């Protein structure tokens, strides 16, 4: 959400002209007499009825209040910009310190203020002297790697509860942008590369957040797939490709989570800014999908008044990140002069009010006088984030059963990654300040610059390993590679950490930071019993892969991540994460080996052609082109083994059901993620197969369970733009049960009749 100081300066370029603080330009409406009766406060009525009752009582000024959001942090940098003619910026006095945003309510009508916080891994805090310290979920990518709907919901419910207890009733989560570009610096916030997996997992997190009677968003709508030139680039693709990929992910997330708000993106979409795009906002979202909530802009993503309002933007957010207060005085003038119809302003207010009423902001308002850290059960919440981390850590390689650390091991050497201090997090607006502060003080340029500071949560893997093994555990910081290699010699197990810090505002090469590859290579040469633990935002190359015995992808594991990681490494729990994204073996395998754009030229209006791959994102592209990935989508090992049997597929009443039995054939209690893929034998899709569904099941040794997966019919058809329908071709379809996108697995054939579904897949 938030943009960096440097980029904000550049993006603002000589067009601002202010004389008053933003909130002084658009004050809360003057006090009017309260109505004698307020029937809309009767919770026994429908949300629609209550909203219409409120609208009848609202003045134009009150409606305009709801559509204009303020940045809610001091932002001293705003007062030193050379293009604003001495703006003396300060946030609204009613806002919460160092927070993302604030929107005035209408007290006389019982309409509460909106207090907005980032983001998807917890209650974030803007940079400042007294950040709020909160529980931190693992990265969105790790949560997606759990493939566990229940964990996603529980994690969302936990951070939503902390948001409410911190005084917030709007949470700017969850990101569902697909991983079209593995170098994207914000991939760690999102749900992977597949529209079904990402949409369902993020939708469950949204549903969990909103279970606390607060608003959640789904973002960034749409095709916000890279950070390079993110404010100016145009993401170009056909309607068909979008409907079968990026838009389908949003559609699934909205259907599952019912988010009360959608956040439109920074980028342009087929040449038009996403936040003033009638196709995205009105045609697809509000008409085709019948979405009833409101569209808020990203912070700095509003570029106009009349085009934006008429296209479907309902609320300008985070002013003065934008170049003007488009939805304040200018919108009033546009309505008064007929350029924006009064009915459109009513629709904007109606949607915001519906979001507030339907989620419970009216019926369970936040009392800011009772907000206190003491109300938060941090111990209980630590267990929630730990469970999430344990479910999403992925065991990528495990030769000779090097993991878990054997009970007979005498000496374990842990190297690098600040493993003696804590675990890494991603940077940017999603950054949550964890309890205990930053375990590794940032000495880089990002210490005082967005998207930093580079942060480590003080849950040290080293301490956890020591607590869960009887072996002698020795730590080496890895800064001297030769010394680290010497320390590794003779150990029963060596655990070397490699990290890659990624964050909002920049894209990253697919390699480890601080010479991590050289360190791992040297350690592996010194001792073949080397385990690599990766803390990364997404895929990285592994030039040392053949030399090491085991690889664990720990992602950014959250504020209890060290404990979770230690439990996985020592076998207290079996790893059960599966990759939500393909790990490429080389840049030449990507649709765009060279990243489009140039971040040193922030005004560059680059076109990115996503029709190269269309809807064939990630594993579908690799399948289509015959590329062999480094590690496949859906891949992940266990400390146990599983067998599948009795695979059956049937089509009844327009629903494809797939049933099968999973048996734990090993000696360890563990969880497995059987995956169902579907492939047409005659019809033409964007790629040979699609993920059709999955389940996650935990089994004791020798036990079995029969599962049934229902395939959404949209995943069996192709989108037809002229008719706005999903068309399923008659014929045979292969249904495969597999352990990853490259696993042959076992399959059956089912014959489907020709069917046509509407734009909503019904």
N, C-alpha and C positions, 0 to 999 in steps of 0.2 A: 504493500500500500504506500507507505511513506517513501518519498524520494530523497536522495541525498542532497546535502547543502550545495555541493558543487554542481550537481546536475540541475537542481532547482534554479540556481542562478543562471545557468546557461539556457534552460528551457524558458525562462521568463523574458529574456531578451527585449528590453527597451519598450515594452508595451504597457507596463503598469503605471497607473497614476492615482495615488491615494493621498488623502489628507486626514482621514479618520481611521481609527481602529475598525476592523471588519465588523465586530459585533456592535459598534456604535452606529454603523451604517444601517444595520438591520436589527434594531432593538426588538425585544419582546413587545408584542402588541400592547398598546395602552390599556390600562385596566378598564373594562366595561362591566356593567352590572351582570352578576351571575344569574342565569335563568332560574326561575323558582323550582322547576322540576328538571331532572337530568335522567330521563328514561334510558339513555344509552349506557348508564352505569349498571343497569339490570343485566346480570350475567346469564339469566335464563333465556335471553333472546339470542337469535343468531348473530354472528359477527356482521353479516351484511346489513341486517336491520339496524343494528346499533350504529354502524358507520353512517347510514343515510340520515339517521336522527341527528347525529353530530353535525354533519355537513350543512343541514338546514339552519343551524344556529351560528355557523362560522361566518365571520366577515372576510373580505378579500385579504386584508392584512394578516389575519390569522392563518389563512390557507398558505399565504406566501411564507409565513414563518416556518411551516413544516417542510418546505422544499429547499431550505438553505442551511447547510451545515458548516460549522466553524472548526478549524484546527483547535485543539484543546491543550496546547503546550506553549510555554513561553516563547520558544523559538527566537532567541536573541538575534540569530542570523537574519531574520526578516527585517530587523530594524537597521541593518548595516548594508543592505543591498543598494546599489547605486542607481537603480532604475525605478524607485518608488517614491521619490520626492518626500522623504522624511516620514514615512509611515511609522507611527508609534504603536507597533503591534503588541497586543496582549490578549490572551484568551478570555472568553466570557467568564465572569466571576463565578458563575454557577457551575462551571465545568470542573472535572477532576484533574488534579495535577498530572502533568506529563502523560497525558492520554491522547488517543488518536483523534477524537472528535466530540462535538456537542451540537445538539439541535434543540432550539427552544420549543417547549410545549405551549399549551394554552391553559393556564391554571384555572381560569374562570369556567372552563368547560370540562375540567378534570382530565385534560390531555397532558400526560406527563412529559417532562423533558426526556430527550434521548442522550444517554451517555455511552460513547462508543469506545471500544477497545480492540486493538489487535490481540491475537490472531489465532491461527489454527493449532498451535501447540501449547497455548496457555494464555494467561492474562499478561500481555506485554506492557512495557513501559517505555515512553520516549526517553531520549537521552537527558540526563539532568542529575542534580546532586542527590536526590532521594528517590531512586527508582523503587517501585513496589516489588517485593520479592515473592515469587509464586511458584507453585508446582509446575514442572515442565514435562509435557508429553514428549515422546520420541518424535522425530521428524515425520511428516506426512508420508514420506516414502517408506519408512519403517512400518508405520501403521498399515499401509497398503500391503506390505510384505507379510503381515500376519495372515492375510486372507481370512480374517476372523471378524465377521459382522458384529458379534457380541462385544469383542474388545474395542472395536471402533466406536460403538454406541457408548460403552462405559467410559471411554476416554473423553468423548465429547461431553457426556453428562458431568464428568468431573471438572473439566475446565469451565464449562458453563456455570456450574455451581460456584466456582471460585470467582468468576466474573460477576455474578449477582452479589456475592458476599463482599466484593470489592467496590460495589456501587454502580456497576455497568449493566445496562439492559439491552445493549446491542454488541454482538461479537462479530468481528470481521473475518469469519472463518466459514467455509472451507474451500480450499483451492482444488480445482478439478481439471486444470489445464493438462492436456496429454503431453507426454514426453516425445514430441516430434524431434527435438534437438537435445541430445544427451549432454551437450555442453552448457545448457541453460543453467544459470546460477541459482534459479529458484526451483529447480526440479525437486529439491528436498522437501519443499512445502506441499507437493502435489501427490496424486494417487497412482502414478505410473503411466503406462503407455496404452492400456486397453480400455475402451470406453465402458465396458460392462464392469470390470473390476474397479476402476477408478470411480465410476458413477455410484456404484453401490457402497463402496467403502466410505467415500466422502459423504454420501447421503446419510449413512448411518451415524457418522460423527455429527452432522448437522442436526439430525433428529435428537441425538443425545444432548446437544447444546440447548436446543429449544425446549427440552423437557423441563428446563428450569424457568420457564415463562420469560424467556428473553428472545430477542431476534438474532438469527444467524443469517449470514449471507452465503451465496455460492459465487465463486469468482475464478478467474478474471475473464469475463465474457466479451469476446471469445478469441481463440487462436493467439493468445499471449504466450508464445512458445520460446522466446529468447529475450535476453536483457539488452543485448547490443542494439542500440538505436530503438529502444522499446517505445519511446514517445513519438517517433516519427515513421517507423517502418510500416509498410502495408503488407499484411498477411493475405495472400491471394490464393483462393481456391474455389472450385466449383461448388454449387449448391449440393449436388449429389455427394461429393467427397466429404463436405462438412457434415451433412446429415448422417453420414455413416461413421463419423469419427468424433471430431471435437464437439459438435452440437449434440450428438447422441450421448456423450458422457454427461453433458449438462442436463440433458433430458432425463437420464436415469437418476442423476443426483437429485433433481427437483422432484421426481416421482417418489423417491425413497424418503428424502429428508424434508420435503415441503418447506424449504427455506423461505422466510418472510421477505427476504431481499436478495436481489441479484446485483453484483457489482460489475459494471462494465469496465473494459480494459483500456490501457493507455494507447495501444497500437491502433493504426488504421486497419480496416478490413475491406479488401477489394477497393482501396482508394479512399474510403470514407472513415473518419474517426469512429471507433466503436461506440463511443458515448453519444453520438448523434447519427446513429445508423438505423434508419427505419426498418430495414430488412431484419436486422438482429433483434431490435428492441420491440418493435410493434408486430411485424409480420410473423416472425418465428416464435418469439417468447410469449407475447401477450395474445396473439390470435391463434396460431397453430397449436400451441401448447396450453392455451387458456390459463396462463399464469395470472394469479390474482394479486401477487405482492407488488413491491415497488422496485425500481431500478435506481441505485445510487451510483454516482461516479467514483472512480478511483481518485485518490488525492492528487490533483493536477491534471485530470483527464477530461475536464470540461473545457470546450473551446468556443462556445457560442451560447446565445440565449434562444433565439427563435428556432434555428435548425435543431438544436438539442431538445428543446421542449416538445416541438412538434414531432420529432422522431421517436420519442418515448422515454427520454430521461426524466425521472421523477424527482430527483433530489441531487443538488450539487453538494459535494462533500469537501470538507477540509479546507475551505477558504481561509487564508489567501494563497494556497498552493497554485490555484489557477491564476490566469492573468487578469481576470476581472471577476467582480461579484455578479456573474451572469444571471443568477436566479434570485437576486435581491431587487434593487431598483429597476434594472433593465427589464426584468421579467414583468414587473408591475406595469411598466410603460408599454411593453409588448401586448399585454392583455388589454390594457385600456384602449390601445389603438387598433385592436382586432387582429394583430399579427399572430397572436396565440389566443385561441378561443377561450372564453371563460369556462366552457365545458372541459377543455383540456386541463386547466388549472384544477377544476373540481376532480378530474380523474387522478391527477397527481396526488392531491390531498387524500382522496378516497383510498388509494392504494396504500399510502403510508399509514392511514388510520386503520385499514383492514389488517395490516401487518401487526400493528400495535395491539389491536383488540384480540385478534385470533391467537396470538402467542401469550396473552395474559398480562401485558404491560399495564392495562387499565385495572384489572382485577387484583393483581398482586404487585402494586407499585413498590419501588425501592425507597426506603426511608434512609436518606443519606446521613442522618444523625445517628444511625445505629450501625453504620459500616465500621468494622474493626477487624484487624488481622486475627484477633483472638477467636473470632467466629469460625475460622477455617480449620478443619481437621487435617493438618498437613501430614500427619502420620498415616491416616487412612488413604489420603490422596497419593502418597508416595507408593503405596502398594498397587494402586491402579496403574500408575505410569510404569512401575516395574513389571507388572504382568504384560503390559503392552510391549515393552522392550523384549521380554523373554519370548513373546510370540512372534516377533518379527526379525530377530537376528537370524541370518541365513548362513548355514554351513555349506560352502561352495565346493570344497575339496577336503577329502580326509583319507589319504593313503595310509595303509597299514594301521588303520584305526588309531592314528596318533592322538585323536581326541575321542572321548574326554581324557583329561590328564589321568594317567594310571595311578591307582592307589599305591603302587610299588615305586613310583617315581621318588628319587632321593633329592634331586636338585632341579629346580625350575628357574630359568633365567628370563626375566621380563625386560624388554628393551624398547625404549623410545615412546613417542606419542604422549608424553606427560602422564603416562599411566600411573605414576605414583601420586598424581594430583587430582585428576578428574577425567571427565569425558567431554568431547567437543560438541558444539552446537553450530547450526548455520546462522548466517548473519542477515540483517535487514529488519524490516518492519515487524517480522514475526518473532524477533528476538525477545525471549522472556528472561528476566533477571531472576535467577534461582536463589533459593535459600542458601546462605553461606557465602554469597558473593562469587566473584570470579576466582577460581582456584589457581589460575595461571595469569598473572597480570599481563595485559597486552602491551608490548613494547614496539609494535609495528605502527605504521602510519594510520592504521585503522583505530588506534586507541582513542582518537578524537575525531574520527571521520566515519561517516556512514559508508558501508553498512556494518561497521564495527560497533563495539569492540569485539575482537575475537574472544570468545567466551568458552571456558571449561567449567562444567558443573562439578562441585566438590564431592563426587562419589567415585573414589579412586578404584579402578579395576585391580590394582596391585593389592590393596587392602582386602578386597573381596577374595582374590586368589589365595592370599595367605590364610584367610579365615576358613576356606573350604578345601584345603589340602594339608597333608602332614609333611609334605616335602619342604626342604629348605628353599625359600623363594628369595632370589637376589634381583635387584633392579639396577639397570644401567640406562642412563639418559639417551644414549645413542648419538650424541653430538659428535663424538670422535668415532668414526666408522671402524677404524682398525682396532681400537680398544673394545668396541662393542663385539666385534668378531672374536677377539680373544676371550671375552667374557662368556661367549656362547659355547666355546669348545668344552666338551665333556659333560654338558648338561643333559639330563634325561629328556627334557623338553625345553625348547626356546620359544617364547611368545614375543614376537616383534610387532609393534604397532606402526601402522602407516596411516597418515591422515591427509585429508584434502578439505580445506575450508572453502565453502562456497557461500554466496550471499546475493541478495537483491542488488541490482544495478550493474552487475558484470557477469559475463560468461567465463567458463573455466576450461582449460585444457583437461583432457582425460588422463591426468597423471597425478601422482602424489606430490604434496608440498615438501619443501625443505630437504630435497635429495632423498626422499623416502625410498625410491626404487633402488638406489645405490646401497642404502643401508640394508635393505632386505636381501639384496643379492649377496652382499658380503657375509651377512649372518648365515644365510642358507649354505654358502660354500663352506663355512666353518662347522656347521652342524646340520645334517640332513633332517634331524627331528625338529624342524622349524615350523611353527604355526604363525601365520600372518593374520592379524586382526586389523580390519580396515574400518576407519571412521570417515565416511565420505557422504557427499550429498547425492551421489548417483554412481553410474558406471565409471570405472577407471581401467586403463590398460594394466596388464600385469606381466611385464617382460621377464620376471623371475619365476613365473608360475611353475615351470617344470622342475625347479630346484627345491621347492618347499613341499612339506608333507601335508599341510592343511591350510585352508583359507576360510576365514570367518568374516562375513560382511555385517558389521555392527551398525552401519549408518550413523546417524546422530541419535543416540539412544536415550536422551532425556535425563532428567535430574536424578533418577535412580538407575541410570544405565550401567554404572560400574558394577553394582550389585548383580544386576541381571546378567551382564556379560560373564562375570565370574561364575555364576551358577551354571551357565551353559558350558563354559570351558572345563569345569570340574565335573560335569555330569550330573549335577543335582537336578537338572532339568534337561530334557533332550531338545535340541534345536528343531523348530518347526516352521521357520520362515521360508517363504518361497519368493523368488524374484518377481517383482511387479514390472520389471523393465529388463530389456535385453542388454547384456554387456557385449559391445562389439569388440572384435579382435583388432580392427584397424579403422582409421578414418575413411579409407577407401570403400568401406562397406556402407557408409552412410549416404542418404540421398543427396546431401550437400557436404562433401568432404571439406570444403572451405566455408567457414561461417560467413553468411551474408552480413554486410554492414561494416561500420568502423566506429567504435565507441569514442575515438578521439575526435570524431566529427559529429557532435550531438544533433546537429540540424540536418544531417543527411537523410533524405527521404528515400530510403531504399525499398525496393520491391522484393519480397521473398515469395518464391513460387512454390507453394505447397502442393500444387497439382503434380509435381514430380512424383511424389508418392501417393498423393490423394488420401484415401482412407487406409492405405496400406502402411500403417505406422508400426514401428518396432518389429516384433516377431513376424508380422505379416509381410513387411518389406524383406526381411531376411528369407522368409519362405518363398516369396515371389521371385527373388533374385538368386536363390540357391546359395546364399552366404552361410558359412558356418560360424556362429557366434563364439565368443570366448566362453560365455555362459548364457544359457537360454532363458527366456521368459518362463516363469513357473518352476525353475530349477531350485532345488534345495535338498540337502541330505539330512539324515536323521541318525540317531544312535541305535535305532531299531530298523527292522525291515517290514515291508507290507506287501501283501498280495491282493490282487483284485480278481473277482470271479462273478459269474452270473450276470454279465452285462446284458441288459435288455433295453430296447427303445421302442416306444409306441406313440402313435399320433391319435389322439382322441379329442374330439370337440375343439379342434384347432390348437391343441397344446401338445408339444413334443415332450414326453416324459422319458427320462433315462434313469434306470435303476441298476444297482450293482452292490456287491458285498465287498467290504474291506476287512482284511484280517491282519492283525499284528503277528507276524511270523518270527519276530525277534525275541529278545530276552529283557527288553526295557520298555517300560510304559512310555508312550510317545504319541504325538499327534501327527496325522498325515493330511495332505491336501490333494485328494483325487480331483483331477481336472477333466472336464468334458469339452472336446473340440468337435466342431461340425464342419463338414466339407460337402459341397455339391459335386455330383458326378458329371452333370451336364451343364448346369447353369454357370454363368460367369460372374464371379465375385471379384472384389479388389485384390484378393489374395487366395491362396489355396484353402485356407481354413480360418475359422474364428473361434475364440473362446466362447463356449455356449453356456457354461455354468461351472460351479464347483461346490464343494463342501469341505469343512474341516472337522475331523473327528479324532478324539483322543481315545486310545485303546490300551488296555493292559495286555501283557504278553499272552498270546494264544486266543484272545477274544476277537469277535467279529461283530460287524454292524452293517445292516443293509440300508443304503441311502437312496434317496430319489431326488433328482435334479430336474427342474422344469426349464426348458430353453425358451427365452423370450422370442416370440415369433419374428420380431424385427431382425434378429440375428440370423434368420433363415432366408431373408429376402434382400432385395435391392431397392433403394429409394428411387422413385420416379418423380423427377422435378415437375414436369408439366401437369401431372394429375395430383401431385402432393399425396402420394400413396406409397406404401411398401408392398412390393409385388413378390410373392413367393412362387417360383416356377415349379410346375409339376415334375416329378421325377424322383430318382433315388438320391439319398444323402447318406454319407458315411458319418457315423457317430463314433468317436474314439474316446477311450478312457486312458488317460496318460498321466505321467508324472511331470511333464514339462511340454513346452511347445515343440521340442525336437524329439520327444520320446515317441516311438512308434506305438507303444501301448497295445491295446486290443480294440477291436472295432466291430460294429454291427452295421447293417444297412437298413434304412427305413425309407419307405416310399411315401412321399407327401403329395397331396393334391394341390392344384393351382389355387392360390388364395390372394386376395387383395385386402390390405389393411389400410385404415385411414392414417393420417399424419401422426396420430398419437399411438399407432401400433395396435389399434383395436378393430 
